[in-house]
Every structure is written in C-alpha cells, then in structure tokens.
Amino acid sequence: MDNDEVCRRLHIAKRTLQYLRNSGKLPYSTLGNKCYYKPENVRALLDKNLTTKCG
C-alpha cells in the first residue's frame, strides 16, 4: 500500500501518516522515493488503536 491508499483507508492526513512513520508506530519500506506499507501492519495499527480506545 502506498501513502495515498493508507491515508484514504485510515481517514488521516499525510502529516499524520508521517508522524506514524517517524514515531515507529507504522513500519514501512521505501522503494525509490515512495513509502510502502504492508496491509497487515496497517490493520494491526488500526486494531491496536480500536482496542486501546474501547478497552
């Protein structure tokens, strides 16, 4: 998944995505000048945040 796809799926701004990368909360890989994310890592971040807020 690229930056745009992750932002759309999580309903977040690109700056928020940058914060998640910089803080180590969302692992990523780079290819050229683009960042890519594994869908399972995005899902894990989403699941963790849902559990934290509800529990």
mmCIF file of the N, C-alpha and C atoms, coordinates in Angstrom:
data_MODEL
# 
_entry.id   MODEL 
# 
loop_
_atom_site.group_PDB 
_atom_site.id 
_atom_site.type_symbol 
_atom_site.label_atom_id 
_atom_site.label_alt_id 
_atom_site.label_comp_id 
_atom_site.label_asym_id 
_atom_site.label_entity_id 
_atom_site.label_seq_id 
_atom_site.pdbx_PDB_ins_code 
_atom_site.Cartn_x 
_atom_site.Cartn_y 
_atom_site.Cartn_z 
_atom_site.occupancy 
_atom_site.B_iso_or_equiv 
_atom_site.pdbx_formal_charge 
_atom_site.auth_seq_id 
_atom_site.auth_comp_id 
_atom_site.auth_asym_id 
_atom_site.auth_atom_id 
_atom_site.pdbx_PDB_model_num 
ATOM 1   N N  . MET A 1 1  ? 0.855   -1.173 0.000  1.00 0.00 ? 1  MET A N  1 
ATOM 2   C CA . MET A 1 1  ? 0.000   0.000  0.000  1.00 0.00 ? 1  MET A CA 1 
ATOM 3   C C  . MET A 1 1  ? 0.896   1.230  0.000  1.00 0.00 ? 1  MET A C  1 
ATOM 4   N N  . ASP A 1 2  ? 0.506   2.251  -0.746 1.00 0.00 ? 2  ASP A N  1 
ATOM 5   C CA . ASP A 1 2  ? 1.306   3.476  -0.752 1.00 0.00 ? 2  ASP A CA 1 
ATOM 6   C C  . ASP A 1 2  ? 0.681   4.515  0.192  1.00 0.00 ? 2  ASP A C  1 
ATOM 7   N N  . ASN A 1 3  ? 1.315   5.683  0.281  1.00 0.00 ? 3  ASN A N  1 
ATOM 8   C CA . ASN A 1 3  ? 0.854   6.727  1.205  1.00 0.00 ? 3  ASN A CA 1 
ATOM 9   C C  . ASN A 1 3  ? -0.608  7.095  0.986  1.00 0.00 ? 3  ASN A C  1 
ATOM 10  N N  . ASP A 1 4  ? -0.978  7.326  -0.272 1.00 0.00 ? 4  ASP A N  1 
ATOM 11  C CA . ASP A 1 4  ? -2.338  7.760  -0.559 1.00 0.00 ? 4  ASP A CA 1 
ATOM 12  C C  . ASP A 1 4  ? -3.367  6.718  -0.135 1.00 0.00 ? 4  ASP A C  1 
ATOM 13  N N  . GLU A 1 5  ? -3.082  5.457  -0.407 1.00 0.00 ? 5  GLU A N  1 
ATOM 14  C CA . GLU A 1 5  ? -4.021  4.401  -0.054 1.00 0.00 ? 5  GLU A CA 1 
ATOM 15  C C  . GLU A 1 5  ? -4.184  4.275  1.461  1.00 0.00 ? 5  GLU A C  1 
ATOM 16  N N  . VAL A 1 6  ? -3.082  4.362  2.193  1.00 0.00 ? 6  VAL A N  1 
ATOM 17  C CA . VAL A 1 6  ? -3.153  4.273  3.655  1.00 0.00 ? 6  VAL A CA 1 
ATOM 18  C C  . VAL A 1 6  ? -3.943  5.457  4.217  1.00 0.00 ? 6  VAL A C  1 
ATOM 19  N N  . CYS A 1 7  ? -3.690  6.649  3.710  1.00 0.00 ? 7  CYS A N  1 
ATOM 20  C CA . CYS A 1 7  ? -4.424  7.834  4.183  1.00 0.00 ? 7  CYS A CA 1 
ATOM 21  C C  . CYS A 1 7  ? -5.915  7.697  3.925  1.00 0.00 ? 7  CYS A C  1 
ATOM 22  N N  . ARG A 1 8  ? -6.282  7.200  2.760  1.00 0.00 ? 8  ARG A N  1 
ATOM 23  C CA . ARG A 1 8  ? -7.701  7.016  2.447  1.00 0.00 ? 8  ARG A CA 1 
ATOM 24  C C  . ARG A 1 8  ? -8.340  5.975  3.359  1.00 0.00 ? 8  ARG A C  1 
ATOM 25  N N  . ARG A 1 9  ? -7.661  4.862  3.554  1.00 0.00 ? 9  ARG A N  1 
ATOM 26  C CA . ARG A 1 9  ? -8.238  3.780  4.367  1.00 0.00 ? 9  ARG A CA 1 
ATOM 27  C C  . ARG A 1 9  ? -8.361  4.151  5.842  1.00 0.00 ? 9  ARG A C  1 
ATOM 28  N N  . LEU A 1 10 ? -7.384  4.889  6.350  1.00 0.00 ? 10 LEU A N  1 
ATOM 29  C CA . LEU A 1 10 ? -7.410  5.265  7.772  1.00 0.00 ? 10 LEU A CA 1 
ATOM 30  C C  . LEU A 1 10 ? -8.082  6.617  8.014  1.00 0.00 ? 10 LEU A C  1 
ATOM 31  N N  . HIS A 1 11 ? -8.412  7.319  6.928  1.00 0.00 ? 11 HIS A N  1 
ATOM 32  C CA . HIS A 1 11 ? -9.014  8.657  7.033  1.00 0.00 ? 11 HIS A CA 1 
ATOM 33  C C  . HIS A 1 11 ? -8.125  9.591  7.842  1.00 0.00 ? 11 HIS A C  1 
ATOM 34  N N  . ILE A 1 12 ? -6.849  9.638  7.436  1.00 0.00 ? 12 ILE A N  1 
ATOM 35  C CA . ILE A 1 12 ? -5.886  10.505 8.111  1.00 0.00 ? 12 ILE A CA 1 
ATOM 36  C C  . ILE A 1 12 ? -5.182  11.375 7.068  1.00 0.00 ? 12 ILE A C  1 
ATOM 37  N N  . ALA A 1 13 ? -4.559  12.442 7.543  1.00 0.00 ? 13 ALA A N  1 
ATOM 38  C CA . ALA A 1 13 ? -3.792  13.339 6.681  1.00 0.00 ? 13 ALA A CA 1 
ATOM 39  C C  . ALA A 1 13 ? -2.396  12.758 6.444  1.00 0.00 ? 13 ALA A C  1 
ATOM 40  N N  . LYS A 1 14 ? -1.751  13.234 5.402  1.00 0.00 ? 14 LYS A N  1 
ATOM 41  C CA . LYS A 1 14 ? -0.389  12.773 5.103  1.00 0.00 ? 14 LYS A CA 1 
ATOM 42  C C  . LYS A 1 14 ? 0.570   13.114 6.233  1.00 0.00 ? 14 LYS A C  1 
ATOM 43  N N  . ARG A 1 15 ? 0.348   14.231 6.889  1.00 0.00 ? 15 ARG A N  1 
ATOM 44  C CA . ARG A 1 15 ? 1.212   14.619 8.013  1.00 0.00 ? 15 ARG A CA 1 
ATOM 45  C C  . ARG A 1 15 ? 1.056   13.637 9.177  1.00 0.00 ? 15 ARG A C  1 
ATOM 46  N N  . THR A 1 16 ? -0.156  13.165 9.406  1.00 0.00 ? 16 THR A N  1 
ATOM 47  C CA . THR A 1 16 ? -0.381  12.164 10.452 1.00 0.00 ? 16 THR A CA 1 
ATOM 48  C C  . THR A 1 16 ? 0.330   10.869 10.094 1.00 0.00 ? 16 THR A C  1 
ATOM 49  N N  . LEU A 1 17 ? 0.272   10.486 8.838  1.00 0.00 ? 17 LEU A N  1 
ATOM 50  C CA . LEU A 1 17 ? 0.970   9.288  8.383  1.00 0.00 ? 17 LEU A CA 1 
ATOM 51  C C  . LEU A 1 17 ? 2.474   9.447  8.577  1.00 0.00 ? 17 LEU A C  1 
ATOM 52  N N  . GLN A 1 18 ? 2.983   10.627 8.307  1.00 0.00 ? 18 GLN A N  1 
ATOM 53  C CA . GLN A 1 18 ? 4.405   10.886 8.515  1.00 0.00 ? 18 GLN A CA 1 
ATOM 54  C C  . GLN A 1 18 ? 4.754   10.735 9.994  1.00 0.00 ? 18 GLN A C  1 
ATOM 55  N N  . TYR A 1 19 ? 3.905   11.230 10.881 1.00 0.00 ? 19 TYR A N  1 
ATOM 56  C CA . TYR A 1 19 ? 4.131   11.078 12.315 1.00 0.00 ? 19 TYR A CA 1 
ATOM 57  C C  . TYR A 1 19 ? 4.174   9.594  12.699 1.00 0.00 ? 19 TYR A C  1 
ATOM 58  N N  . LEU A 1 20 ? 3.260   8.806  12.159 1.00 0.00 ? 20 LEU A N  1 
ATOM 59  C CA . LEU A 1 20 ? 3.220   7.372  12.468 1.00 0.00 ? 20 LEU A CA 1 
ATOM 60  C C  . LEU A 1 20 ? 4.501   6.679  12.005 1.00 0.00 ? 20 LEU A C  1 
ATOM 61  N N  . ARG A 1 21 ? 5.023   7.081  10.853 1.00 0.00 ? 21 ARG A N  1 
ATOM 62  C CA . ARG A 1 21 ? 6.298   6.535  10.367 1.00 0.00 ? 21 ARG A CA 1 
ATOM 63  C C  . ARG A 1 21 ? 7.442   6.952  11.277 1.00 0.00 ? 21 ARG A C  1 
ATOM 64  N N  . ASN A 1 22 ? 7.542   8.246  11.544 1.00 0.00 ? 22 ASN A N  1 
ATOM 65  C CA . ASN A 1 22 ? 8.665   8.776  12.329 1.00 0.00 ? 22 ASN A CA 1 
ATOM 66  C C  . ASN A 1 22 ? 8.692   8.240  13.752 1.00 0.00 ? 22 ASN A C  1 
ATOM 67  N N  . SER A 1 23 ? 7.528   8.006  14.321 1.00 0.00 ? 23 SER A N  1 
ATOM 68  C CA . SER A 1 23 ? 7.457   7.520  15.703 1.00 0.00 ? 23 SER A CA 1 
ATOM 69  C C  . SER A 1 23 ? 7.625   6.009  15.799 1.00 0.00 ? 23 SER A C  1 
ATOM 70  N N  . GLY A 1 24 ? 7.699   5.331  14.654 1.00 0.00 ? 24 GLY A N  1 
ATOM 71  C CA . GLY A 1 24 ? 7.876   3.880  14.655 1.00 0.00 ? 24 GLY A CA 1 
ATOM 72  C C  . GLY A 1 24 ? 6.591   3.113  14.887 1.00 0.00 ? 24 GLY A C  1 
ATOM 73  N N  . LYS A 1 25 ? 5.460   3.781  14.849 1.00 0.00 ? 25 LYS A N  1 
ATOM 74  C CA . LYS A 1 25 ? 4.179   3.113  15.089 1.00 0.00 ? 25 LYS A CA 1 
ATOM 75  C C  . LYS A 1 25 ? 3.673   2.357  13.873 1.00 0.00 ? 25 LYS A C  1 
ATOM 76  N N  . LEU A 1 26 ? 4.185   2.705  12.694 1.00 0.00 ? 26 LEU A N  1 
ATOM 77  C CA . LEU A 1 26 ? 3.771   2.029  11.468 1.00 0.00 ? 26 LEU A CA 1 
ATOM 78  C C  . LEU A 1 26 ? 5.013   1.713  10.638 1.00 0.00 ? 26 LEU A C  1 
ATOM 79  N N  . PRO A 1 27 ? 5.385   0.431  10.580 1.00 0.00 ? 27 PRO A N  1 
ATOM 80  C CA . PRO A 1 27 ? 6.554   0.046  9.785  1.00 0.00 ? 27 PRO A CA 1 
ATOM 81  C C  . PRO A 1 27 ? 6.303   0.312  8.297  1.00 0.00 ? 27 PRO A C  1 
ATOM 82  N N  . TYR A 1 28 ? 7.381   0.609  7.578  1.00 0.00 ? 28 TYR A N  1 
ATOM 83  C CA . TYR A 1 28 ? 7.268   0.901  6.160  1.00 0.00 ? 28 TYR A CA 1 
ATOM 84  C C  . TYR A 1 28 ? 8.559   0.537  5.458  1.00 0.00 ? 28 TYR A C  1 
ATOM 85  N N  . SER A 1 29 ? 8.475   0.458  4.152  1.00 0.00 ? 29 SER A N  1 
ATOM 86  C CA . SER A 1 29 ? 9.647   0.239  3.307  1.00 0.00 ? 29 SER A CA 1 
ATOM 87  C C  . SER A 1 29 ? 9.653   1.328  2.253  1.00 0.00 ? 29 SER A C  1 
ATOM 88  N N  . THR A 1 30 ? 10.830  1.650  1.759  1.00 0.00 ? 30 THR A N  1 
ATOM 89  C CA . THR A 1 30 ? 10.905  2.636  0.692  1.00 0.00 ? 30 THR A CA 1 
ATOM 90  C C  . THR A 1 30 ? 11.430  1.972  -0.570 1.00 0.00 ? 30 THR A C  1 
ATOM 91  N N  . LEU A 1 31 ? 10.899  2.428  -1.674 1.00 0.00 ? 31 LEU A N  1 
ATOM 92  C CA . LEU A 1 31 ? 11.351  1.997  -2.985 1.00 0.00 ? 31 LEU A CA 1 
ATOM 93  C C  . LEU A 1 31 ? 11.449  3.257  -3.819 1.00 0.00 ? 31 LEU A C  1 
ATOM 94  N N  . GLY A 1 32 ? 12.661  3.639  -4.140 1.00 0.00 ? 32 GLY A N  1 
ATOM 95  C CA . GLY A 1 32 ? 12.853  4.938  -4.770 1.00 0.00 ? 32 GLY A CA 1 
ATOM 96  C C  . GLY A 1 32 ? 12.549  6.011  -3.747 1.00 0.00 ? 32 GLY A C  1 
ATOM 97  N N  . ASN A 1 33 ? 11.661  6.923  -4.082 1.00 0.00 ? 33 ASN A N  1 
ATOM 98  C CA . ASN A 1 33 ? 11.268  7.992  -3.151 1.00 0.00 ? 33 ASN A CA 1 
ATOM 99  C C  . ASN A 1 33 ? 9.891   7.776  -2.554 1.00 0.00 ? 33 ASN A C  1 
ATOM 100 N N  . LYS A 1 34 ? 9.339   6.570  -2.686 1.00 0.00 ? 34 LYS A N  1 
ATOM 101 C CA . LYS A 1 34 ? 7.992   6.309  -2.193 1.00 0.00 ? 34 LYS A CA 1 
ATOM 102 C C  . LYS A 1 34 ? 8.028   5.359  -1.013 1.00 0.00 ? 34 LYS A C  1 
ATOM 103 N N  . CYS A 1 35 ? 7.105   5.567  -0.086 1.00 0.00 ? 35 CYS A N  1 
ATOM 104 C CA . CYS A 1 35 ? 6.952   4.686  1.067  1.00 0.00 ? 35 CYS A CA 1 
ATOM 105 C C  . CYS A 1 35 ? 5.828   3.698  0.788  1.00 0.00 ? 35 CYS A C  1 
ATOM 106 N N  . TYR A 1 36 ? 6.044   2.471  1.238  1.00 0.00 ? 36 TYR A N  1 
ATOM 107 C CA . TYR A 1 36 ? 5.038   1.426  1.079  1.00 0.00 ? 36 TYR A CA 1 
ATOM 108 C C  . TYR A 1 36 ? 4.833   0.731  2.414  1.00 0.00 ? 36 TYR A C  1 
ATOM 109 N N  . TYR A 1 37 ? 3.612   0.253  2.619  1.00 0.00 ? 37 TYR A N  1 
ATOM 110 C CA . TYR A 1 37 ? 3.212   -0.344 3.886  1.00 0.00 ? 37 TYR A CA 1 
ATOM 111 C C  . TYR A 1 37 ? 2.571   -1.690 3.625  1.00 0.00 ? 37 TYR A C  1 
ATOM 112 N N  . LYS A 1 38 ? 2.835   -2.644 4.500  1.00 0.00 ? 38 LYS A N  1 
ATOM 113 C CA . LYS A 1 38 ? 2.186   -3.944 4.390  1.00 0.00 ? 38 LYS A CA 1 
ATOM 114 C C  . LYS A 1 38 ? 0.765   -3.806 4.936  1.00 0.00 ? 38 LYS A C  1 
ATOM 115 N N  . PRO A 1 39 ? -0.213  -4.360 4.225  1.00 0.00 ? 39 PRO A N  1 
ATOM 116 C CA . PRO A 1 39 ? -1.600  -4.271 4.707  1.00 0.00 ? 39 PRO A CA 1 
ATOM 117 C C  . PRO A 1 39 ? -1.775  -4.815 6.125  1.00 0.00 ? 39 PRO A C  1 
ATOM 118 N N  . GLU A 1 40 ? -1.039  -5.866 6.464  1.00 0.00 ? 40 GLU A N  1 
ATOM 119 C CA . GLU A 1 40 ? -1.188  -6.433 7.807  1.00 0.00 ? 40 GLU A CA 1 
ATOM 120 C C  . GLU A 1 40 ? -0.671  -5.479 8.886  1.00 0.00 ? 40 GLU A C  1 
ATOM 121 N N  . ASN A 1 41 ? 0.324   -4.651 8.580  1.00 0.00 ? 41 ASN A N  1 
ATOM 122 C CA . ASN A 1 41 ? 0.817   -3.671 9.545  1.00 0.00 ? 41 ASN A CA 1 
ATOM 123 C C  . ASN A 1 41 ? -0.184  -2.533 9.729  1.00 0.00 ? 41 ASN A C  1 
ATOM 124 N N  . VAL A 1 42 ? -0.816  -2.128 8.625  1.00 0.00 ? 42 VAL A N  1 
ATOM 125 C CA . VAL A 1 42 ? -1.844  -1.089 8.717  1.00 0.00 ? 42 VAL A CA 1 
ATOM 126 C C  . VAL A 1 42 ? -3.019  -1.612 9.544  1.00 0.00 ? 42 VAL A C  1 
ATOM 127 N N  . ARG A 1 43 ? -3.413  -2.853 9.286  1.00 0.00 ? 43 ARG A N  1 
ATOM 128 C CA . ARG A 1 43 ? -4.526  -3.463 10.024 1.00 0.00 ? 43 ARG A CA 1 
ATOM 129 C C  . ARG A 1 43 ? -4.182  -3.591 11.508 1.00 0.00 ? 43 ARG A C  1 
ATOM 130 N N  . ALA A 1 44 ? -2.963  -3.994 11.816 1.00 0.00 ? 44 ALA A N  1 
ATOM 131 C CA . ALA A 1 44 ? -2.536  -4.138 13.213 1.00 0.00 ? 44 ALA A CA 1 
ATOM 132 C C  . ALA A 1 44 ? -2.582  -2.793 13.934 1.00 0.00 ? 44 ALA A C  1 
ATOM 133 N N  . LEU A 1 45 ? -2.160  -1.733 13.264 1.00 0.00 ? 45 LEU A N  1 
ATOM 134 C CA . LEU A 1 45 ? -2.221  -0.401 13.860 1.00 0.00 ? 45 LEU A CA 1 
ATOM 135 C C  . LEU A 1 45 ? -3.666  -0.014 14.139 1.00 0.00 ? 45 LEU A C  1 
ATOM 136 N N  . LEU A 1 46 ? -4.530  -0.273 13.173 1.00 0.00 ? 46 LEU A N  1 
ATOM 137 C CA . LEU A 1 46 ? -5.942  0.037  13.339 1.00 0.00 ? 46 LEU A CA 1 
ATOM 138 C C  . LEU A 1 46 ? -6.546  -0.771 14.480 1.00 0.00 ? 46 LEU A C  1 
ATOM 139 N N  . ASP A 1 47 ? -6.268  -2.068 14.529 1.00 0.00 ? 47 ASP A N  1 
ATOM 140 C CA . ASP A 1 47 ? -6.793  -2.931 15.594 1.00 0.00 ? 47 ASP A CA 1 
ATOM 141 C C  . ASP A 1 47 ? -6.289  -2.492 16.963 1.00 0.00 ? 47 ASP A C  1 
ATOM 142 N N  . LYS A 1 48 ? -5.022  -2.144 17.054 1.00 0.00 ? 48 LYS A N  1 
ATOM 143 C CA . LYS A 1 48 ? -4.438  -1.717 18.329 1.00 0.00 ? 48 LYS A CA 1 
ATOM 144 C C  . LYS A 1 48 ? -5.116  -0.443 18.825 1.00 0.00 ? 48 LYS A C  1 
ATOM 145 N N  . ASN A 1 49 ? -5.334  0.505  17.922 1.00 0.00 ? 49 ASN A N  1 
ATOM 146 C CA . ASN A 1 49 ? -5.956  1.760  18.324 1.00 0.00 ? 49 ASN A CA 1 
ATOM 147 C C  . ASN A 1 49 ? -7.418  1.579  18.692 1.00 0.00 ? 49 ASN A C  1 
ATOM 148 N N  . LEU A 1 50 ? -8.122  0.701  18.009 1.00 0.00 ? 50 LEU A N  1 
ATOM 149 C CA . LEU A 1 50 ? -9.508  0.437  18.358 1.00 0.00 ? 50 LEU A CA 1 
ATOM 150 C C  . LEU A 1 50 ? -9.605  -0.217 19.729 1.00 0.00 ? 50 LEU A C  1 
ATOM 151 N N  . THR A 1 51 ? -8.701  -1.169 19.997 1.00 0.00 ? 51 THR A N  1 
ATOM 152 C CA . THR A 1 51 ? -8.693  -1.847 21.286 1.00 0.00 ? 51 THR A CA 1 
ATOM 153 C C  . THR A 1 51 ? -8.338  -0.884 22.413 1.00 0.00 ? 51 THR A C  1 
ATOM 154 N N  . THR A 1 52 ? -7.368  0.000  22.179 1.00 0.00 ? 52 THR A N  1 
ATOM 155 C CA . THR A 1 52 ? -6.936  0.958  23.189 1.00 0.00 ? 52 THR A CA 1 
ATOM 156 C C  . THR A 1 52 ? -8.061  1.931  23.544 1.00 0.00 ? 52 THR A C  1 
ATOM 157 N N  . LYS A 1 53 ? -8.781  2.416  22.551 1.00 0.00 ? 53 LYS A N  1 
ATOM 158 C CA . LYS A 1 53 ? -9.825  3.393  22.803 1.00 0.00 ? 53 LYS A CA 1 
ATOM 159 C C  . LYS A 1 53 ? -11.058 2.780  23.449 1.00 0.00 ? 53 LYS A C  1 
ATOM 160 N N  . CYS A 1 54 ? -11.359 1.526  23.109 1.00 0.00 ? 54 CYS A N  1 
ATOM 161 C CA . CYS A 1 54 ? -12.560 0.891  23.635 1.00 0.00 ? 54 CYS A CA 1 
ATOM 162 C C  . CYS A 1 54 ? -12.301 0.168  24.952 1.00 0.00 ? 54 CYS A C  1 
ATOM 163 N N  . GLY A 1 55 ? -11.084 -0.254 25.162 1.00 0.00 ? 55 GLY A N  1 
ATOM 164 C CA . GLY A 1 55 ? -10.808 -1.088 26.322 1.00 0.00 ? 55 GLY A CA 1 
ATOM 165 C C  . GLY A 1 55 ? -10.096 -0.343 27.329 1.00 0.00 ? 55 GLY A C  1 
# 
